[in-house]
Amino acid sequence: MSKDNFAVRFLYGTKLGHGMLRLVMNSHVDRAIVKFLWSGLSKPLIGFYIKNYNIDMSEFKGQTYRSFREFFIRKRDNVQFDKNPFHLISPCDSLLSVFPITDDSSFLIKGKNYKLSDLLQDDNLAKKFHGGDCLIFRLCSNDYHRYCYIDNCYHGKNHYIEGELHTVQPTAFDVFPVYTLNRRMWTLLETEHFGPVIHTAVGAFVVGGIVNVNEQKRVAKADEMGYFELAGSTIVMLFQKDRISILPELAAKLTNGKEVKVTQGMHIANKK
């Protein structure tokens, strides 16, 4: 049974819902929502959100927030991470799924074929990841929405692609190729231990703010790379062929497109 809420199932699972969804997306209601969530008027939502999503706030004691947006992008004092240089870490708290990249530079999710050239809008770069691995980190409402670097690396140019803002809940994937439709920002990371890695931050329903704090700069493993504003989102990471090996205990749980919970800084794969 789908874990999506009723509203998402209605919008993406019925003809009437599809019409209403298009109306919402064309009405620019997102601008009004963003303005409200950035304002002090949104502060009463914080307590409700924490309770509704059972969010553990023990890491954020002493912090105060003037708006829902300030609460949503709250920052940990320290990122706990696996320091072994040959261990790949998760960039964020999320649900992880792993898919093989085929020799025609695409990957298959729930019957939909995603071409890397569509995701990146760069055919030549997409070809360099033939036969590699696609790791998808789907952030949920109760997750911490900042993400870090997986390795010491050079952070290249941030490539912003304007797009739509569909939900990243599973029901939407039955209807739309979400990752190649949604607003996104991709960056080539020249990592020290895992070769070239493409990090793509994908925005989500209605409010899809993506902030990368660096550009064209050398950075260290577990340094903050950026954050999402106001809504659950997704990170799609692409690795070249024979660069990483997912931990066996995780791989056993990730068959047939299944997801597994991971936390920021957690050891999830090894350098091959």
C-alpha positions as CSV (number, residue, x, y, z in Angstrom):
1,M,0.0,0.0,0.0
2,S,1.2,3.5,-0.9
3,K,2.6,5.6,2.0
4,D,1.6,8.8,0.1
5,N,-1.0,10.9,1.8
6,F,-4.6,11.2,0.5
7,A,-4.1,14.5,-1.2
8,V,-1.1,13.2,-3.2
9,R,-3.0,10.1,-4.2
10,F,-6.0,12.3,-5.3
11,L,-3.8,14.8,-7.3
12,Y,-1.7,12.1,-9.0
13,G,-4.1,9.2,-9.2
14,T,-7.4,10.7,-10.6
15,K,-8.3,12.7,-13.7
16,L,-9.9,15.4,-11.6
17,G,-6.8,15.6,-9.5
18,H,-4.6,15.9,-12.6
19,G,-6.7,18.9,-13.6
20,M,-6.4,20.5,-10.2
21,L,-2.7,19.8,-10.1
22,R,-2.1,21.6,-13.4
23,L,-4.3,24.6,-12.1
24,V,-2.2,24.9,-9.0
25,M,1.1,24.8,-10.9
26,N,-0.1,27.4,-13.4
27,S,-1.5,29.8,-10.8
28,H,1.8,30.8,-9.2
29,V,0.3,29.9,-5.8
30,D,3.9,28.8,-4.9
31,R,4.9,32.5,-4.6
32,A,2.3,33.2,-2.0
33,I,3.1,30.0,-0.1
34,V,6.8,30.9,0.0
35,K,6.1,34.4,1.1
36,F,4.0,33.2,4.0
37,L,6.5,30.5,5.1
38,W,9.3,33.1,5.1
39,S,7.3,35.4,7.4
40,G,6.7,35.4,11.1
41,L,3.1,34.5,10.5
42,S,4.2,30.9,9.8
43,K,5.8,30.4,13.2
44,P,2.8,28.6,14.7
45,L,3.2,25.9,12.1
46,I,6.5,24.8,13.7
47,G,5.1,23.0,16.7
48,F,2.4,21.3,14.6
49,Y,5.0,20.1,12.1
50,I,7.3,18.7,14.8
51,K,4.4,16.8,16.4
52,N,2.8,15.6,13.1
53,Y,6.1,14.2,11.7
54,N,7.5,13.1,15.1
55,I,10.7,15.0,14.6
56,D,13.6,14.5,17.1
57,M,14.7,18.0,18.1
58,S,17.3,16.9,20.6
59,E,20.2,17.9,18.3
60,F,18.8,21.5,18.1
61,K,18.3,22.4,21.8
62,G,18.6,26.2,22.4
63,Q,17.8,27.1,18.8
64,T,15.0,29.6,18.1
65,Y,13.2,30.2,14.9
66,R,11.4,33.3,13.7
67,S,9.6,31.5,10.8
68,F,8.8,28.1,9.5
69,R,11.5,28.5,6.9
70,E,14.2,29.2,9.6
71,F,13.0,26.0,11.4
72,F,13.1,23.9,8.2
73,I,16.7,24.8,7.3
74,R,17.9,24.4,10.9
75,K,21.5,23.4,11.1
76,R,23.3,20.8,13.2
77,D,26.3,21.9,15.2
78,N,28.4,19.0,14.0
79,V,28.1,16.4,11.3
80,Q,29.1,12.9,12.5
81,F,30.6,10.9,9.7
82,D,32.8,7.9,8.8
83,K,36.3,9.3,8.4
84,N,37.8,6.4,6.4
85,P,38.7,8.0,3.1
86,F,37.8,4.8,1.2
87,H,34.3,4.7,2.6
88,L,31.5,6.5,0.7
89,I,29.1,8.3,3.1
90,S,25.5,9.4,2.7
91,P,25.2,13.1,2.0
92,C,22.0,13.4,3.9
93,D,19.3,11.8,6.0
94,S,17.0,10.1,3.5
95,L,15.6,6.9,2.0
96,L,18.2,5.5,-0.3
97,S,17.6,3.5,-3.5
98,V,20.2,2.3,-6.0
99,F,19.8,1.7,-9.8
100,P,22.3,0.6,-12.5
101,I,23.0,3.0,-15.3
102,T,22.7,1.1,-18.6
103,D,25.0,1.3,-21.5
104,D,22.7,3.9,-23.2
105,S,23.1,6.2,-20.2
106,S,19.6,5.7,-18.6
107,F,18.2,4.1,-15.5
108,L,14.7,2.6,-14.9
109,I,12.5,3.5,-11.9
110,K,8.9,2.1,-11.6
111,G,8.7,1.4,-15.3
112,K,9.9,4.8,-16.4
113,N,13.2,5.2,-18.3
114,Y,15.2,8.2,-17.2
115,K,17.9,9.3,-19.7
116,L,20.9,11.1,-18.1
117,S,20.9,13.4,-21.1
118,D,17.4,14.6,-20.1
119,L,18.4,14.9,-16.4
120,L,21.6,16.9,-17.1
121,Q,20.8,18.4,-20.5
122,D,24.4,17.6,-21.4
123,D,24.8,14.6,-23.8
124,N,28.6,14.4,-23.7
125,L,28.7,14.3,-19.9
126,A,26.0,11.7,-19.7
127,K,28.0,9.3,-21.9
128,K,30.8,9.3,-19.3
129,F,28.5,7.4,-16.9
130,H,27.6,4.4,-19.1
131,G,27.4,1.3,-16.9
132,G,27.7,3.2,-13.7
133,D,25.6,3.5,-10.6
134,C,22.7,5.9,-9.8
135,L,22.1,6.5,-6.1
136,I,18.8,8.3,-5.2
137,F,18.4,9.9,-1.7
138,R,14.7,10.8,-1.2
139,L,14.3,13.2,1.7
140,C,11.1,12.9,3.6
141,S,9.2,15.6,5.6
142,N,10.8,14.6,8.9
143,D,14.4,14.5,7.6
144,Y,17.1,17.0,8.1
145,H,17.3,19.0,4.9
146,R,20.9,20.0,4.6
147,Y,23.4,17.9,2.7
148,C,27.2,17.5,2.8
149,Y,30.1,16.4,0.6
150,I,30.8,12.6,0.3
151,D,34.5,13.0,-0.1
152,N,37.3,15.6,-0.4
153,C,36.7,17.1,-3.9
154,Y,36.6,20.0,-6.2
155,H,33.1,21.5,-6.5
156,G,32.6,22.7,-10.1
157,K,30.0,25.0,-11.6
158,N,26.4,24.8,-10.4
159,H,24.0,24.2,-13.3
160,Y,20.5,25.3,-12.6
161,I,17.6,23.9,-14.6
162,E,14.2,25.5,-14.2
163,G,11.4,23.0,-14.2
164,E,8.1,21.9,-12.6
165,L,7.7,21.1,-8.9
166,H,6.0,17.7,-8.6
167,T,6.0,15.8,-5.3
168,V,8.8,13.2,-4.8
169,Q,6.4,10.8,-3.1
170,P,6.1,7.4,-4.8
171,T,2.6,7.9,-6.4
172,A,4.0,10.7,-8.6
173,F,6.4,8.3,-10.3
174,D,3.5,6.3,-11.7
175,V,2.4,9.4,-13.7
176,F,5.4,11.6,-14.4
177,P,9.1,11.2,-15.0
178,V,9.7,13.4,-12.0
179,Y,13.5,13.7,-11.9
180,T,13.7,15.0,-15.5
181,L,10.7,17.3,-15.1
182,N,11.4,19.0,-11.8
183,R,13.5,22.0,-11.0
184,R,17.0,20.8,-10.3
185,M,20.7,21.9,-9.9
186,W,23.5,19.6,-10.9
187,T,27.2,19.9,-10.1
188,L,30.2,17.8,-11.1
189,L,32.3,16.9,-8.1
190,E,35.9,15.8,-8.9
191,T,36.3,13.5,-5.8
192,E,39.6,12.3,-4.4
193,H,38.6,8.6,-4.0
194,F,35.5,7.9,-6.2
195,G,36.3,9.7,-9.5
196,P,33.9,12.2,-11.1
197,V,30.5,12.3,-9.4
198,I,27.4,14.2,-10.5
199,H,25.4,15.5,-7.6
200,T,21.9,16.6,-8.7
201,A,19.6,18.3,-6.2
202,V,15.9,18.0,-7.2
203,G,13.2,20.3,-5.9
204,A,9.8,19.1,-4.8
205,F,6.1,20.0,-4.7
206,V,5.2,23.7,-5.0
207,V,8.2,25.1,-3.2
208,G,11.5,23.9,-4.6
209,G,14.3,26.1,-3.3
210,I,17.8,24.6,-3.7
211,V,20.8,26.3,-2.2
212,N,24.4,25.2,-2.9
213,V,26.7,27.3,-0.7
214,N,29.9,26.8,-2.8
215,E,30.9,26.9,-6.4
216,Q,34.3,26.2,-8.2
217,K,36.0,25.5,-4.9
218,R,38.0,22.8,-3.1
219,V,36.1,21.3,-0.2
220,A,36.5,18.6,2.4
221,K,34.5,15.4,3.2
222,A,31.4,16.2,5.3
223,D,31.6,19.9,4.8
224,E,28.2,21.4,4.2
225,M,27.4,21.5,0.5
226,G,23.9,23.0,0.6
227,Y,20.3,22.7,1.7
228,F,16.7,22.5,0.5
229,E,14.1,25.1,1.5
230,L,10.6,24.4,2.6
231,A,9.8,21.0,1.1
232,G,10.9,17.4,1.0
233,S,13.3,16.9,-2.0
234,T,15.7,14.4,-3.6
235,I,19.4,14.0,-4.4
236,V,20.4,12.0,-7.4
237,M,24.1,11.0,-7.5
238,L,25.8,9.4,-10.5
239,F,29.0,7.3,-10.3
240,Q,31.1,6.0,-13.1
241,K,31.4,2.3,-13.8
242,D,33.4,0.3,-11.2
243,R,34.0,3.2,-8.8
244,I,31.9,2.0,-5.8
245,S,30.6,-1.1,-4.2
246,I,27.4,-0.8,-2.0
247,L,27.8,-2.5,1.4
248,P,26.4,-6.1,1.1
249,E,24.1,-5.6,4.1
250,L,22.5,-2.6,2.3
251,A,22.5,-4.2,-1.1
252,A,20.5,-7.1,0.2
253,K,17.7,-4.6,1.2
254,L,17.9,-2.6,-2.0
255,T,16.7,-5.2,-4.5
256,N,13.9,-4.3,-7.0
257,G,14.0,-0.6,-6.3
258,K,13.4,-0.8,-2.6
259,E,14.5,2.0,-0.3
260,V,16.4,1.8,2.9
261,K,16.8,4.5,5.6
262,V,20.3,6.1,5.8
263,T,21.6,9.0,7.8
264,Q,24.0,11.8,7.0
265,G,27.7,10.7,7.3
266,M,26.7,7.0,7.3
267,H,29.1,4.5,5.6
268,I,27.1,3.2,2.6
269,A,29.6,1.9,0.1
270,N,33.3,1.3,-0.5
271,K,35.8,2.4,-3.1
272,K,36.4,-0.3,-5.7
